[in-house]
Amino acid sequence: MFTQNGLYFNKGLSCQTSTMRSKSLQLTKIIVIKIIIIGKENTKAA
């Protein structure tokens, strides 16, 4: 019983971490793109 709950808990954690990883990857991509756009605008202004 305990091992089953532990396995289920571990599976839930791995699913959460994987979704969080994909979300963080998307966020980092957006941030990088924004930085590049801002950098281009700054170079144009300068």
mmCIF entry with sequence, helices, sheets and N, C-alpha, C, O atoms, coordinates in Angstrom:
data_MODEL
# 
_entry.id   MODEL 
# 
_entity.id                         1 
_entity.type                       polymer 
_entity.pdbx_number_of_molecules   1 
# 
_entity_poly.entity_id                      1 
_entity_poly.type                           'polypeptide(L)' 
_entity_poly.nstd_linkage                   no 
_entity_poly.nstd_monomer                   no 
_entity_poly.pdbx_seq_one_letter_code       MFTQNGLYFNKGLSCQTSTMRSKSLQLTKIIVIKIIIIGKENTKAA 
_entity_poly.pdbx_seq_one_letter_code_can   MFTQNGLYFNKGLSCQTSTMRSKSLQLTKIIVIKIIIIGKENTKAA 
_entity_poly.pdbx_strand_id                 A 
# 
loop_
_entity_poly_seq.entity_id 
_entity_poly_seq.num 
_entity_poly_seq.mon_id 
_entity_poly_seq.hetero 
1 1  MET n 
1 2  PHE n 
1 3  THR n 
1 4  GLN n 
1 5  ASN n 
1 6  GLY n 
1 7  LEU n 
1 8  TYR n 
1 9  PHE n 
1 10 ASN n 
1 11 LYS n 
1 12 GLY n 
1 13 LEU n 
1 14 SER n 
1 15 CYS n 
1 16 GLN n 
1 17 THR n 
1 18 SER n 
1 19 THR n 
1 20 MET n 
1 21 ARG n 
1 22 SER n 
1 23 LYS n 
1 24 SER n 
1 25 LEU n 
1 26 GLN n 
1 27 LEU n 
1 28 THR n 
1 29 LYS n 
1 30 ILE n 
1 31 ILE n 
1 32 VAL n 
1 33 ILE n 
1 34 LYS n 
1 35 ILE n 
1 36 ILE n 
1 37 ILE n 
1 38 ILE n 
1 39 GLY n 
1 40 LYS n 
1 41 GLU n 
1 42 ASN n 
1 43 THR n 
1 44 LYS n 
1 45 ALA n 
1 46 ALA n 
# 
_struct_asym.id          A 
_struct_asym.entity_id   1 
# 
_struct_conf.conf_type_id            HELX_P 
_struct_conf.id                      HELX_P1 
_struct_conf.pdbx_PDB_helix_id       AA1 
_struct_conf.beg_label_comp_id       PHE 
_struct_conf.beg_label_asym_id       A 
_struct_conf.beg_label_seq_id        2 
_struct_conf.pdbx_beg_PDB_ins_code   ? 
_struct_conf.end_label_comp_id       ALA 
_struct_conf.end_label_asym_id       A 
_struct_conf.end_label_seq_id        45 
_struct_conf.pdbx_end_PDB_ins_code   ? 
_struct_conf.beg_auth_comp_id        PHE 
_struct_conf.beg_auth_asym_id        A 
_struct_conf.beg_auth_seq_id         2 
_struct_conf.end_auth_comp_id        ALA 
_struct_conf.end_auth_asym_id        A 
_struct_conf.end_auth_seq_id         45 
_struct_conf.pdbx_PDB_helix_class    1 
_struct_conf.details                 ? 
_struct_conf.pdbx_PDB_helix_length   44 
# 
_struct_conf_type.id          HELX_P 
_struct_conf_type.criteria    ? 
_struct_conf_type.reference   ? 
# 
loop_
_atom_site.group_PDB 
_atom_site.id 
_atom_site.type_symbol 
_atom_site.label_atom_id 
_atom_site.label_alt_id 
_atom_site.label_comp_id 
_atom_site.label_asym_id 
_atom_site.label_entity_id 
_atom_site.label_seq_id 
_atom_site.pdbx_PDB_ins_code 
_atom_site.Cartn_x 
_atom_site.Cartn_y 
_atom_site.Cartn_z 
_atom_site.occupancy 
_atom_site.B_iso_or_equiv 
_atom_site.pdbx_formal_charge 
_atom_site.auth_seq_id 
_atom_site.auth_comp_id 
_atom_site.auth_asym_id 
_atom_site.auth_atom_id 
_atom_site.pdbx_PDB_model_num 
ATOM 1   N N  . MET A 1 1  ? 0.842  -1.202 0.000   1.00 0.00 ? 1  MET A N  1 
ATOM 2   C CA . MET A 1 1  ? 0.000  0.000  0.000   1.00 0.00 ? 1  MET A CA 1 
ATOM 3   C C  . MET A 1 1  ? 0.876  1.250  0.000   1.00 0.00 ? 1  MET A C  1 
ATOM 4   O O  . MET A 1 1  ? 0.661  2.171  -0.787  1.00 0.00 ? 1  MET A O  1 
ATOM 5   N N  . PHE A 1 2  ? 1.862  1.269  0.888   1.00 0.00 ? 2  PHE A N  1 
ATOM 6   C CA . PHE A 1 2  ? 2.736  2.449  0.987   1.00 0.00 ? 2  PHE A CA 1 
ATOM 7   C C  . PHE A 1 2  ? 3.543  2.625  -0.298  1.00 0.00 ? 2  PHE A C  1 
ATOM 8   O O  . PHE A 1 2  ? 3.694  3.739  -0.800  1.00 0.00 ? 2  PHE A O  1 
ATOM 9   N N  . THR A 1 3  ? 4.060  1.507  -0.827  1.00 0.00 ? 3  THR A N  1 
ATOM 10  C CA . THR A 1 3  ? 4.877  1.593  -2.045  1.00 0.00 ? 3  THR A CA 1 
ATOM 11  C C  . THR A 1 3  ? 4.018  2.092  -3.210  1.00 0.00 ? 3  THR A C  1 
ATOM 12  O O  . THR A 1 3  ? 4.483  2.890  -4.024  1.00 0.00 ? 3  THR A O  1 
ATOM 13  N N  . GLN A 1 4  ? 2.767  1.626  -3.295  1.00 0.00 ? 4  GLN A N  1 
ATOM 14  C CA . GLN A 1 4  ? 1.881  2.071  -4.376  1.00 0.00 ? 4  GLN A CA 1 
ATOM 15  C C  . GLN A 1 4  ? 1.676  3.583  -4.282  1.00 0.00 ? 4  GLN A C  1 
ATOM 16  O O  . GLN A 1 4  ? 1.776  4.292  -5.284  1.00 0.00 ? 4  GLN A O  1 
ATOM 17  N N  . ASN A 1 5  ? 1.390  4.072  -3.077  1.00 0.00 ? 5  ASN A N  1 
ATOM 18  C CA . ASN A 1 5  ? 1.199  5.507  -2.893  1.00 0.00 ? 5  ASN A CA 1 
ATOM 19  C C  . ASN A 1 5  ? 2.473  6.254  -3.239  1.00 0.00 ? 5  ASN A C  1 
ATOM 20  O O  . ASN A 1 5  ? 2.427  7.307  -3.874  1.00 0.00 ? 5  ASN A O  1 
ATOM 21  N N  . GLY A 1 6  ? 3.615  5.711  -2.822  1.00 0.00 ? 6  GLY A N  1 
ATOM 22  C CA . GLY A 1 6  ? 4.901  6.344  -3.106  1.00 0.00 ? 6  GLY A CA 1 
ATOM 23  C C  . GLY A 1 6  ? 5.144  6.422  -4.604  1.00 0.00 ? 6  GLY A C  1 
ATOM 24  O O  . GLY A 1 6  ? 5.582  7.453  -5.114  1.00 0.00 ? 6  GLY A O  1 
ATOM 25  N N  . LEU A 1 7  ? 4.858  5.322  -5.316  1.00 0.00 ? 7  LEU A N  1 
ATOM 26  C CA . LEU A 1 7  ? 5.056  5.306  -6.770  1.00 0.00 ? 7  LEU A CA 1 
ATOM 27  C C  . LEU A 1 7  ? 4.140  6.328  -7.427  1.00 0.00 ? 7  LEU A C  1 
ATOM 28  O O  . LEU A 1 7  ? 4.565  7.074  -8.309  1.00 0.00 ? 7  LEU A O  1 
ATOM 29  N N  . TYR A 1 8  ? 2.876  6.363  -6.994  1.00 0.00 ? 8  TYR A N  1 
ATOM 30  C CA . TYR A 1 8  ? 1.909  7.312  -7.565  1.00 0.00 ? 8  TYR A CA 1 
ATOM 31  C C  . TYR A 1 8  ? 2.368  8.747  -7.305  1.00 0.00 ? 8  TYR A C  1 
ATOM 32  O O  . TYR A 1 8  ? 2.299  9.605  -8.185  1.00 0.00 ? 8  TYR A O  1 
ATOM 33  N N  . PHE A 1 9  ? 2.834  8.989  -6.084  1.00 0.00 ? 9  PHE A N  1 
ATOM 34  C CA . PHE A 1 9  ? 3.325  10.321 -5.708  1.00 0.00 ? 9  PHE A CA 1 
ATOM 35  C C  . PHE A 1 9  ? 4.511  10.709 -6.584  1.00 0.00 ? 9  PHE A C  1 
ATOM 36  O O  . PHE A 1 9  ? 4.587  11.834 -7.078  1.00 0.00 ? 9  PHE A O  1 
ATOM 37  N N  . ASN A 1 10 ? 5.445  9.758  -6.774  1.00 0.00 ? 10 ASN A N  1 
ATOM 38  C CA . ASN A 1 10 ? 6.620  10.024 -7.614  1.00 0.00 ? 10 ASN A CA 1 
ATOM 39  C C  . ASN A 1 10 ? 6.199  10.318 -9.053  1.00 0.00 ? 10 ASN A C  1 
ATOM 40  O O  . ASN A 1 10 ? 6.744  11.219 -9.690  1.00 0.00 ? 10 ASN A O  1 
ATOM 41  N N  . LYS A 1 11 ? 5.223  9.553  -9.568  1.00 0.00 ? 11 LYS A N  1 
ATOM 42  C CA . LYS A 1 11 ? 4.739  9.777  -10.937 1.00 0.00 ? 11 LYS A CA 1 
ATOM 43  C C  . LYS A 1 11 ? 4.142  11.176 -11.042 1.00 0.00 ? 11 LYS A C  1 
ATOM 44  O O  . LYS A 1 11 ? 4.404  11.893 -12.007 1.00 0.00 ? 11 LYS A O  1 
ATOM 45  N N  . GLY A 1 12 ? 3.348  11.563 -10.059 1.00 0.00 ? 12 GLY A N  1 
ATOM 46  C CA . GLY A 1 12 ? 2.744  12.892 -10.061 1.00 0.00 ? 12 GLY A CA 1 
ATOM 47  C C  . GLY A 1 12 ? 3.809  13.970 -10.046 1.00 0.00 ? 12 GLY A C  1 
ATOM 48  O O  . GLY A 1 12 ? 3.705  14.965 -10.763 1.00 0.00 ? 12 GLY A O  1 
ATOM 49  N N  . LEU A 1 13 ? 4.848  13.769 -9.216  1.00 0.00 ? 13 LEU A N  1 
ATOM 50  C CA . LEU A 1 13 ? 5.938  14.750 -9.136  1.00 0.00 ? 13 LEU A CA 1 
ATOM 51  C C  . LEU A 1 13 ? 6.652  14.861 -10.476 1.00 0.00 ? 13 LEU A C  1 
ATOM 52  O O  . LEU A 1 13 ? 6.923  15.969 -10.940 1.00 0.00 ? 13 LEU A O  1 
ATOM 53  N N  . SER A 1 14 ? 6.960  13.731 -11.103 1.00 0.00 ? 14 SER A N  1 
ATOM 54  C CA . SER A 1 14 ? 7.677  13.750 -12.384 1.00 0.00 ? 14 SER A CA 1 
ATOM 55  C C  . SER A 1 14 ? 6.834  14.456 -13.440 1.00 0.00 ? 14 SER A C  1 
ATOM 56  O O  . SER A 1 14 ? 7.365  15.216 -14.251 1.00 0.00 ? 14 SER A O  1 
ATOM 57  N N  . CYS A 1 15 ? 5.519  14.211 -13.435 1.00 0.00 ? 15 CYS A N  1 
ATOM 58  C CA . CYS A 1 15 ? 4.643  14.880 -14.402 1.00 0.00 ? 15 CYS A CA 1 
ATOM 59  C C  . CYS A 1 15 ? 4.669  16.384 -14.162 1.00 0.00 ? 15 CYS A C  1 
ATOM 60  O O  . CYS A 1 15 ? 4.772  17.160 -15.112 1.00 0.00 ? 15 CYS A O  1 
ATOM 61  N N  . GLN A 1 16 ? 4.578  16.803 -12.899 1.00 0.00 ? 16 GLN A N  1 
ATOM 62  C CA . GLN A 1 16 ? 4.597  18.226 -12.568 1.00 0.00 ? 16 GLN A CA 1 
ATOM 63  C C  . GLN A 1 16 ? 5.912  18.858 -12.997 1.00 0.00 ? 16 GLN A C  1 
ATOM 64  O O  . GLN A 1 16 ? 5.917  19.935 -13.592 1.00 0.00 ? 16 GLN A O  1 
ATOM 65  N N  . THR A 1 17 ? 7.032  18.196 -12.698 1.00 0.00 ? 17 THR A N  1 
ATOM 66  C CA . THR A 1 17 ? 8.339  18.761 -13.031 1.00 0.00 ? 17 THR A CA 1 
ATOM 67  C C  . THR A 1 17 ? 8.492  18.870 -14.543 1.00 0.00 ? 17 THR A C  1 
ATOM 68  O O  . THR A 1 17 ? 9.047  19.854 -15.032 1.00 0.00 ? 17 THR A O  1 
ATOM 69  N N  . SER A 1 18 ? 8.010  17.879 -15.293 1.00 0.00 ? 18 SER A N  1 
ATOM 70  C CA . SER A 1 18 ? 8.135  17.921 -16.757 1.00 0.00 ? 18 SER A CA 1 
ATOM 71  C C  . SER A 1 18 ? 7.314  19.078 -17.317 1.00 0.00 ? 18 SER A C  1 
ATOM 72  O O  . SER A 1 18 ? 7.781  19.791 -18.205 1.00 0.00 ? 18 SER A O  1 
ATOM 73  N N  . THR A 1 19 ? 6.090  19.274 -16.807 1.00 0.00 ? 19 THR A N  1 
ATOM 74  C CA . THR A 1 19 ? 5.262  20.380 -17.296 1.00 0.00 ? 19 THR A CA 1 
ATOM 75  C C  . THR A 1 19 ? 5.892  21.707 -16.906 1.00 0.00 ? 19 THR A C  1 
ATOM 76  O O  . THR A 1 19 ? 5.873  22.654 -17.692 1.00 0.00 ? 19 THR A O  1 
ATOM 77  N N  . MET A 1 20 ? 6.453  21.788 -15.699 1.00 0.00 ? 20 MET A N  1 
ATOM 78  C CA . MET A 1 20 ? 7.108  23.014 -15.259 1.00 0.00 ? 20 MET A CA 1 
ATOM 79  C C  . MET A 1 20 ? 8.329  23.291 -16.129 1.00 0.00 ? 20 MET A C  1 
ATOM 80  O O  . MET A 1 20 ? 8.612  24.444 -16.455 1.00 0.00 ? 20 MET A O  1 
ATOM 81  N N  . ARG A 1 21 ? 9.050  22.243 -16.503 1.00 0.00 ? 21 ARG A N  1 
ATOM 82  C CA . ARG A 1 21 ? 10.232 22.412 -17.358 1.00 0.00 ? 21 ARG A CA 1 
ATOM 83  C C  . ARG A 1 21 ? 9.825  22.981 -18.706 1.00 0.00 ? 21 ARG A C  1 
ATOM 84  O O  . ARG A 1 21 ? 10.449 23.924 -19.194 1.00 0.00 ? 21 ARG A O  1 
ATOM 85  N N  . SER A 1 22 ? 8.779  22.416 -19.318 1.00 0.00 ? 22 SER A N  1 
ATOM 86  C CA . SER A 1 22 ? 8.337  22.904 -20.629 1.00 0.00 ? 22 SER A CA 1 
ATOM 87  C C  . SER A 1 22 ? 7.860  24.348 -20.519 1.00 0.00 ? 22 SER A C  1 
ATOM 88  O O  . SER A 1 22 ? 8.125  25.161 -21.404 1.00 0.00 ? 22 SER A O  1 
ATOM 89  N N  . LYS A 1 23 ? 7.151  24.668 -19.426 1.00 0.00 ? 23 LYS A N  1 
ATOM 90  C CA . LYS A 1 23 ? 6.676  26.044 -19.232 1.00 0.00 ? 23 LYS A CA 1 
ATOM 91  C C  . LYS A 1 23 ? 7.860  26.987 -19.074 1.00 0.00 ? 23 LYS A C  1 
ATOM 92  O O  . LYS A 1 23 ? 7.878  28.066 -19.666 1.00 0.00 ? 23 LYS A O  1 
ATOM 93  N N  . SER A 1 24 ? 8.839  26.591 -18.286 1.00 0.00 ? 24 SER A N  1 
ATOM 94  C CA . SER A 1 24 ? 10.016 27.449 -18.068 1.00 0.00 ? 24 SER A CA 1 
ATOM 95  C C  . SER A 1 24 ? 10.786 27.612 -19.373 1.00 0.00 ? 24 SER A C  1 
ATOM 96  O O  . SER A 1 24 ? 11.325 28.686 -19.639 1.00 0.00 ? 24 SER A O  1 
ATOM 97  N N  . LEU A 1 25 ? 10.847 26.550 -20.199 1.00 0.00 ? 25 LEU A N  1 
ATOM 98  C CA . LEU A 1 25 ? 11.528 26.642 -21.496 1.00 0.00 ? 25 LEU A CA 1 
ATOM 99  C C  . LEU A 1 25 ? 10.818 27.661 -22.375 1.00 0.00 ? 25 LEU A C  1 
ATOM 100 O O  . LEU A 1 25 ? 11.467 28.483 -23.022 1.00 0.00 ? 25 LEU A O  1 
ATOM 101 N N  . GLN A 1 26 ? 9.478  27.612 -22.404 1.00 0.00 ? 26 GLN A N  1 
ATOM 102 C CA . GLN A 1 26 ? 8.708  28.577 -23.195 1.00 0.00 ? 26 GLN A CA 1 
ATOM 103 C C  . GLN A 1 26 ? 8.968  29.982 -22.681 1.00 0.00 ? 26 GLN A C  1 
ATOM 104 O O  . GLN A 1 26 ? 9.152  30.907 -23.472 1.00 0.00 ? 26 GLN A O  1 
ATOM 105 N N  . LEU A 1 27 ? 8.985  30.153 -21.356 1.00 0.00 ? 27 LEU A N  1 
ATOM 106 C CA . LEU A 1 27 ? 9.226  31.471 -20.763 1.00 0.00 ? 27 LEU A CA 1 
ATOM 107 C C  . LEU A 1 27 ? 10.600 31.984 -21.150 1.00 0.00 ? 27 LEU A C  1 
ATOM 108 O O  . LEU A 1 27 ? 10.740 33.146 -21.532 1.00 0.00 ? 27 LEU A O  1 
ATOM 109 N N  . THR A 1 28 ? 11.618 31.137 -21.057 1.00 0.00 ? 28 THR A N  1 
ATOM 110 C CA . THR A 1 28 ? 12.981 31.565 -21.392 1.00 0.00 ? 28 THR A CA 1 
ATOM 111 C C  . THR A 1 28 ? 13.062 31.951 -22.865 1.00 0.00 ? 28 THR A C  1 
ATOM 112 O O  . THR A 1 28 ? 13.728 32.927 -23.211 1.00 0.00 ? 28 THR A O  1 
ATOM 113 N N  . LYS A 1 29 ? 12.391 31.197 -23.737 1.00 0.00 ? 29 LYS A N  1 
ATOM 114 C CA . LYS A 1 29 ? 12.379 31.533 -25.168 1.00 0.00 ? 29 LYS A CA 1 
ATOM 115 C C  . LYS A 1 29 ? 11.776 32.915 -25.365 1.00 0.00 ? 29 LYS A C  1 
ATOM 116 O O  . LYS A 1 29 ? 12.335 33.742 -26.086 1.00 0.00 ? 29 LYS A O  1 
ATOM 117 N N  . ILE A 1 30 ? 10.625 33.172 -24.720 1.00 0.00 ? 30 ILE A N  1 
ATOM 118 C CA . ILE A 1 30 ? 9.948  34.472 -24.845 1.00 0.00 ? 30 ILE A CA 1 
ATOM 119 C C  . ILE A 1 30 ? 10.866 35.583 -24.342 1.00 0.00 ? 30 ILE A C  1 
ATOM 120 O O  . ILE A 1 30 ? 10.987 36.630 -24.977 1.00 0.00 ? 30 ILE A O  1 
ATOM 121 N N  . ILE A 1 31 ? 11.511 35.349 -23.196 1.00 0.00 ? 31 ILE A N  1 
ATOM 122 C CA . ILE A 1 31 ? 12.399 36.366 -22.608 1.00 0.00 ? 31 ILE A CA 1 
ATOM 123 C C  . ILE A 1 31 ? 13.559 36.649 -23.554 1.00 0.00 ? 31 ILE A C  1 
ATOM 124 O O  . ILE A 1 31 ? 13.909 37.807 -23.779 1.00 0.00 ? 31 ILE A O  1 
ATOM 125 N N  . VAL A 1 32 ? 14.155 35.597 -24.107 1.00 0.00 ? 32 VAL A N  1 
ATOM 126 C CA . VAL A 1 32 ? 15.290 35.770 -25.028 1.00 0.00 ? 32 VAL A CA 1 
ATOM 127 C C  . VAL A 1 32 ? 14.852 36.568 -26.252 1.00 0.00 ? 32 VAL A C  1 
ATOM 128 O O  . VAL A 1 32 ? 15.554 37.484 -26.682 1.00 0.00 ? 32 VAL A O  1 
ATOM 129 N N  . ILE A 1 33 ? 13.697 36.223 -26.814 1.00 0.00 ? 33 ILE A N  1 
ATOM 130 C CA . ILE A 1 33 ? 13.187 36.937 -27.999 1.00 0.00 ? 33 ILE A CA 1 
ATOM 131 C C  . ILE A 1 33 ? 12.958 38.409 -27.654 1.00 0.00 ? 33 ILE A C  1 
ATOM 132 O O  . ILE A 1 33 ? 13.311 39.293 -28.434 1.00 0.00 ? 33 ILE A O  1 
ATOM 133 N N  . LYS A 1 34 ? 12.365 38.672 -26.482 1.00 0.00 ? 34 LYS A N  1 
ATOM 134 C CA . LYS A 1 34 ? 12.119 40.057 -26.061 1.00 0.00 ? 34 LYS A CA 1 
ATOM 135 C C  . LYS A 1 34 ? 13.438 40.805 -25.921 1.00 0.00 ? 34 LYS A C  1 
ATOM 136 O O  . LYS A 1 34 ? 13.552 41.950 -26.358 1.00 0.00 ? 34 LYS A O  1 
ATOM 137 N N  . ILE A 1 35 ? 14.427 40.169 -25.318 1.00 0.00 ? 35 ILE A N  1 
ATOM 138 C CA . ILE A 1 35 ? 15.743 40.810 -25.128 1.00 0.00 ? 35 ILE A CA 1 
ATOM 139 C C  . ILE A 1 35 ? 16.350 41.143 -26.492 1.00 0.00 ? 35 ILE A C  1 
ATOM 140 O O  . ILE A 1 35 ? 16.904 42.226 -26.680 1.00 0.00 ? 35 ILE A O  1 
ATOM 141 N N  . ILE A 1 36 ? 16.242 40.211 -27.440 1.00 0.00 ? 36 ILE A N  1 
ATOM 142 C CA . ILE A 1 36 ? 16.800 40.439 -28.788 1.00 0.00 ? 36 ILE A CA 1 
ATOM 143 C C  . ILE A 1 36 ? 16.088 41.622 -29.444 1.00 0.00 ? 36 ILE A C  1 
ATOM 144 O O  . ILE A 1 36 ? 16.735 42.491 -30.028 1.00 0.00 ? 36 ILE A O  1 
ATOM 145 N N  . ILE A 1 37 ? 14.750 41.653 -29.347 1.00 0.00 ? 37 ILE A N  1 
ATOM 146 C CA . ILE A 1 37 ? 13.975 42.743 -29.959 1.00 0.00 ? 37 ILE A CA 1 
ATOM 147 C C  . ILE A 1 37 ? 14.357 44.071 -29.310 1.00 0.00 ? 37 ILE A C  1 
ATOM 148 O O  . ILE A 1 37 ? 14.589 45.059 -30.006 1.00 0.00 ? 37 ILE A O  1 
ATOM 149 N N  . ILE A 1 38 ? 14.424 44.096 -27.973 1.00 0.00 ? 38 ILE A N  1 
ATOM 150 C CA . ILE A 1 38 ? 14.784 45.324 -27.255 1.00 0.00 ? 38 ILE A CA 1 
ATOM 151 C C  . ILE A 1 38 ? 16.196 45.746 -27.647 1.00 0.00 ? 38 ILE A C  1 
ATOM 152 O O  . ILE A 1 38 ? 16.454 46.929 -27.864 1.00 0.00 ? 38 ILE A O  1 
ATOM 153 N N  . GLY A 1 39 ? 17.104 44.786 -27.738 1.00 0.00 ? 39 GLY A N  1 
ATOM 154 C CA . GLY A 1 39 ? 18.485 45.083 -28.124 1.00 0.00 ? 39 GLY A CA 1 
ATOM 155 C C  . GLY A 1 39 ? 18.547 45.692 -29.514 1.00 0.00 ? 39 GLY A C  1 
ATOM 156 O O  . GLY A 1 39 ? 19.285 46.652 -29.736 1.00 0.00 ? 39 GLY A O  1 
ATOM 157 N N  . LYS A 1 40 ? 17.779 45.145 -30.458 1.00 0.00 ? 40 LYS A N  1 
ATOM 158 C CA . LYS A 1 40 ? 17.754 45.682 -31.826 1.00 0.00 ? 40 LYS A CA 1 
ATOM 159 C C  . LYS A 1 40 ? 17.215 47.110 -31.805 1.00 0.00 ? 40 LYS A C  1 
ATOM 160 O O  . LYS A 1 40 ? 17.758 47.987 -32.476 1.00 0.00 ? 40 LYS A O  1 
ATOM 161 N N  . GLU A 1 41 ? 16.149 47.348 -31.037 1.00 0.00 ? 41 GLU A N  1 
ATOM 162 C CA . GLU A 1 41 ? 15.556 48.689 -30.957 1.00 0.00 ? 41 GLU A CA 1 
ATOM 163 C C  . GLU A 1 41 ? 16.560 49.660 -30.351 1.00 0.00 ? 41 GLU A C  1 
ATOM 164 O O  . GLU A 1 41 ? 16.672 50.802 -30.798 1.00 0.00 ? 41 GLU A O  1 
ATOM 165 N N  . ASN A 1 42 ? 17.288 49.211 -29.337 1.00 0.00 ? 42 ASN A N  1 
ATOM 166 C CA . ASN A 1 42 ? 18.285 50.073 -28.688 1.00 0.00 ? 42 ASN A CA 1 
ATOM 167 C C  . ASN A 1 42 ? 19.401 50.428 -29.663 1.00 0.00 ? 42 ASN A C  1 
ATOM 168 O O  . ASN A 1 42 ? 19.842 51.577 -29.700 1.00 0.00 ? 42 ASN A O  1 
ATOM 169 N N  . THR A 1 43 ? 19.861 49.466 -30.448 1.00 0.00 ? 43 THR A N  1 
ATOM 170 C CA . THR A 1 43 ? 20.936 49.733 -31.406 1.00 0.00 ? 43 THR A CA 1 
ATOM 171 C C  . THR A 1 43 ? 20.444 50.696 -32.483 1.00 0.00 ? 43 THR A C  1 
ATOM 172 O O  . THR A 1 43 ? 21.201 51.552 -32.943 1.00 0.00 ? 43 THR A O  1 
ATOM 173 N N  . LYS A 1 44 ? 19.179 50.561 -32.888 1.00 0.00 ? 44 LYS A N  1 
ATOM 174 C CA . LYS A 1 44 ? 18.611 51.471 -33.895 1.00 0.00 ? 44 LYS A CA 1 
ATOM 175 C C  . LYS A 1 44 ? 18.563 52.891 -33.331 1.00 0.00 ? 44 LYS A C  1 
ATOM 176 O O  . LYS A 1 44 ? 18.934 53.851 -34.008 1.00 0.00 ? 44 LYS A O  1 
ATOM 177 N N  . ALA A 1 45 ? 18.104 53.013 -32.086 1.00 0.00 ? 45 ALA A N  1 
ATOM 178 C CA . ALA A 1 45 ? 17.988 54.328 -31.447 1.00 0.00 ? 45 ALA A CA 1 
ATOM 179 C C  . ALA A 1 45 ? 19.369 54.946 -31.274 1.00 0.00 ? 45 ALA A C  1 
ATOM 180 O O  . ALA A 1 45 ? 19.546 56.146 -31.489 1.00 0.00 ? 45 ALA A O  1 
ATOM 181 N N  . ALA A 1 46 ? 20.344 54.137 -30.889 1.00 0.00 ? 46 ALA A N  1 
ATOM 182 C CA . ALA A 1 46 ? 21.709 54.643 -30.673 1.00 0.00 ? 46 ALA A CA 1 
ATOM 183 C C  . ALA A 1 46 ? 22.354 54.900 -32.023 1.00 0.00 ? 46 ALA A C  1 
ATOM 184 O O  . ALA A 1 46 ? 23.505 55.330 -32.086 1.00 0.00 ? 46 ALA A O  1 
# 
